[in-house]
Amino acid sequence: MNIKILHSKHYAHNDIYILEIQNDKILINDNCEGLAQLNFHLDRETKIPLHSETIIYSVYKEFQGSKLLIYSPDQEEMIIINTNTGEN
């Protein structure tokens, strides 16, 4: 099996541990400050801020829509975010 790399980016000082695709965006964690939305060329388009030091363990996405449920057991919270507006 041959794998062809289409795009790659280096994000310094960001340990990427959450990766989700929703609609036409790639979502990654943004240094425990929130989420970053990337396009398919891996360029950062928007930032969705969260509470300070929120550690994301799981992300559940709406099948056809723009809402995410973020689970953070360390802070004992679940956050619902609209990825189009950034509102939670």
SVG drawing of the C-alpha trace seen along z (x, -y; Angstrom):
<svg xmlns="http://www.w3.org/2000/svg" viewBox="-27 -33 35 35">
<polyline fill="none" stroke="black" stroke-width="0.4" points="0.0,0.0 1.4,-3.4 0.4,-6.5 0.7,-9.9 1.2,-12.9 -0.9,-15.8 -0.2,-18.4 1.9,-18.7 2.4,-21.5 4.6,-21.9 2.9,-23.4 5.6,-24.3 4.9,-24.0 1.5,-22.4 1.0,-18.8 -1.9,-17.8 -4.0,-15.2 -7.6,-15.9 -8.3,-15.6 -11.8,-15.6 -13.2,-16.5 -16.6,-18.3 -18.0,-19.5 -15.1,-21.1 -12.9,-21.8 -10.3,-19.9 -10.4,-20.6 -7.3,-20.3 -6.6,-21.3 -4.9,-24.7 -2.4,-24.5 -5.1,-23.9 -6.6,-27.3 -9.4,-25.9 -9.7,-24.5 -8.2,-25.6 -10.1,-25.1 -8.0,-24.2 -8.9,-24.0 -7.9,-20.9 -4.6,-22.6 -3.9,-22.7 -4.0,-26.5 -5.5,-27.9 -8.8,-29.6 -10.3,-30.3 -9.7,-29.8 -12.5,-28.7 -11.4,-29.7 -12.4,-27.6 -11.9,-28.0 -8.4,-28.3 -6.5,-25.0 -9.4,-22.9 -8.0,-19.4 -10.1,-17.8 -10.6,-14.0 -13.3,-13.4 -15.1,-15.2 -18.5,-14.2 -19.9,-15.8 -23.3,-16.4 -23.6,-14.2 -25.0,-16.9 -24.5,-20.2 -22.0,-22.4 -22.2,-21.5 -19.6,-19.7 -19.8,-18.2 -16.4,-18.4 -15.8,-16.3 -13.3,-17.4 -13.4,-15.2 -10.5,-17.1 -12.7,-20.2 -15.8,-18.1 -17.6,-19.7 -19.1,-19.1 -19.1,-22.0 -21.3,-22.4 -19.9,-24.6 -21.3,-25.8 -18.2,-25.6 -19.7,-28.2 -20.2,-30.9 -17.7,-29.8 -20.4,-30.2 -20.6,-27.8"/>
</svg>
